[in-house]
Amino acid sequence: MTIKMRSCLIATVFLMISASQTALAGKTEEAFAGRYVLRGVPQAHSDLMLGPDGRFQWDLSYGSYHRANMGDWHADGRAITLDSDPADTADEQTPFDTINLSVDSTGALHLKEFPQAAYYKE
């Protein structure tokens, strides 16, 4: 491969990466709205519904363990933040208060604590 061809290949790859990052940065809440399913955790089932109105619903089942949550969400293009509604009573606990999900180049949503798992849009 000549130096000129190698330079063209490198430039093309760089442009493709730049274009995908620009497209991702421009995504709005509306583009992320939809149903997501967790993959990468054996025997676990989890759904995440991001509504176009900025509300989310989340559930997780793992054997006999089951949790659900709802609240508000927002996106900044490369991350999605889920903010839970407060518990209805002092005895009730929410599974989480706030979670930040990173968005990869395919649109999958990742928790940094579990890099092998991701939510994929259905």
Backbone torsions as a table, in degrees:
resi	resn	phi	psi	omega
1	MET	NA	129.5	-178.7
2	THR	-75.8	164.2	179.1
3	ILE	-62.2	-38.8	-179.7
4	LYS	-64.4	-43.8	179.3
5	MET	-65.1	-41.3	179.4
6	ARG	-63.1	-41.3	178.3
7	SER	-63.3	-41.6	178.2
8	CYS	-64.1	-41.0	179.1
9	LEU	-63.5	-45.5	178.7
10	ILE	-61.7	-43.5	179.5
11	ALA	-63.4	-40.4	179.2
12	THR	-63.8	-45.7	178.3
13	VAL	-61.5	-43.6	179.2
14	PHE	-60.4	-43.7	179.0
15	LEU	-64.0	-39.3	179.0
16	MET	-64.5	-42.9	178.2
17	ILE	-64.2	-45.0	179.8
18	SER	-61.7	-42.1	-179.3
19	ALA	-65.1	-41.3	-179.9
20	SER	-68.0	-36.9	177.9
21	GLN	-67.5	-39.1	178.5
22	THR	-65.6	-42.9	179.1
23	ALA	-64.1	-41.2	179.3
24	LEU	-64.9	-41.8	-178.7
25	ALA	-65.2	-26.2	-177.6
26	GLY	-87.6	-1.6	-178.6
27	LYS	-68.1	140.8	178.9
28	THR	-106.9	174.8	176.7
29	GLU	-54.7	-40.1	-178.4
30	GLU	-59.9	-38.0	-179.9
31	ALA	-68.0	-30.4	-179.6
32	PHE	-86.7	-16.8	-176.6
33	ALA	-58.2	140.3	178.5
34	GLY	147.1	-174.4	-178.5
35	ARG	-99.0	132.6	178.7
36	TYR	-120.9	145.4	179.5
37	VAL	-123.1	137.5	179.9
38	LEU	-75.1	134.0	174.0
39	ARG	-131.0	149.9	176.9
40	GLY	104.1	0.7	176.7
41	VAL	-124.0	104.2	-178.8
42	PRO	-58.6	142.0	176.3
43	GLN	66.4	8.3	177.7
44	ALA	-109.9	144.9	174.8
45	HIS	-128.2	127.7	178.5
46	SER	-145.8	135.3	175.4
47	ASP	-117.8	145.7	174.2
48	LEU	-132.5	119.4	178.3
49	MET	-109.2	117.1	176.3
50	LEU	-102.1	110.2	-178.0
51	GLY	-80.7	149.8	177.9
52	PRO	-65.7	-13.0	178.9
53	ASP	-88.5	4.7	179.5
54	GLY	86.6	11.2	177.7
55	ARG	-106.1	149.5	175.7
56	PHE	-126.3	155.9	169.9
57	GLN	-130.3	134.7	-176.6
58	TRP	-136.0	141.4	171.9
59	ASP	-143.5	152.5	-179.7
60	LEU	-140.6	130.0	174.2
61	SER	-127.2	131.9	176.6
62	TYR	-143.1	99.2	-173.1
63	GLY	64.2	-126.2	179.6
64	SER	-87.1	-4.4	179.4
65	TYR	-81.6	127.6	177.8
66	HIS	-141.7	131.3	176.4
67	ARG	-136.7	149.6	176.7
68	ALA	-138.5	155.9	-177.9
69	ASN	-155.9	158.5	174.7
70	MET	-149.7	162.7	179.6
71	GLY	168.2	-152.6	-179.1
72	ASP	-104.7	152.3	175.6
73	TRP	-137.3	155.4	172.8
74	HIS	-150.2	158.0	-177.9
75	ALA	-124.7	148.0	172.9
76	ASP	-116.6	13.1	178.4
77	GLY	104.9	-41.9	-179.7
78	ARG	-117.9	-1.7	179.4
79	ALA	-150.1	150.2	175.1
80	ILE	-122.9	133.0	178.8
81	THR	-112.4	129.0	175.7
82	LEU	-106.3	121.5	177.2
83	ASP	-113.1	115.0	-176.6
84	SER	-70.9	148.8	168.3
85	ASP	-67.1	150.3	176.2
86	PRO	-66.0	154.1	177.7
87	ALA	-63.3	146.9	-179.5
88	ASP	-70.4	-34.2	-179.2
89	THR	-130.5	164.9	179.5
90	ALA	-66.4	-27.9	-179.9
91	ASP	-78.1	-23.0	-177.2
92	GLU	-83.3	140.9	175.9
93	GLN	-121.0	142.4	173.4
94	THR	-87.9	147.1	179.3
95	PRO	-60.6	-29.7	177.3
96	PHE	-157.1	154.8	175.4
97	ASP	-90.3	-52.2	179.9
98	THR	-141.3	137.6	174.7
99	ILE	-131.4	136.8	174.7
100	ASN	-108.5	124.9	178.2
101	LEU	-110.4	132.6	174.9
102	SER	-90.1	149.3	-178.7
103	VAL	-108.5	122.8	178.6
104	ASP	-88.1	-178.5	-174.7
105	SER	-66.8	-18.0	178.0
106	THR	-91.0	-7.2	-177.7
107	GLY	94.6	0.0	177.0
108	ALA	-70.9	147.9	-178.1
109	LEU	-105.7	126.7	-175.0
110	HIS	-120.3	141.5	167.6
111	LEU	-92.2	130.5	-177.6
112	LYS	-65.0	-25.6	-180.0
113	GLU	-71.8	-21.3	-178.1
114	PHE	-132.0	76.1	-174.2
115	PRO	-64.3	-22.3	-179.1
116	GLN	-78.3	-14.5	-176.6
117	ALA	-109.1	151.0	177.5
118	ALA	-155.9	154.1	172.8
119	TYR	-94.6	127.1	-179.9
120	TYR	-113.7	138.7	-178.9
121	LYS	-71.0	135.0	178.7
122	GLU	-85.7	NA	NA
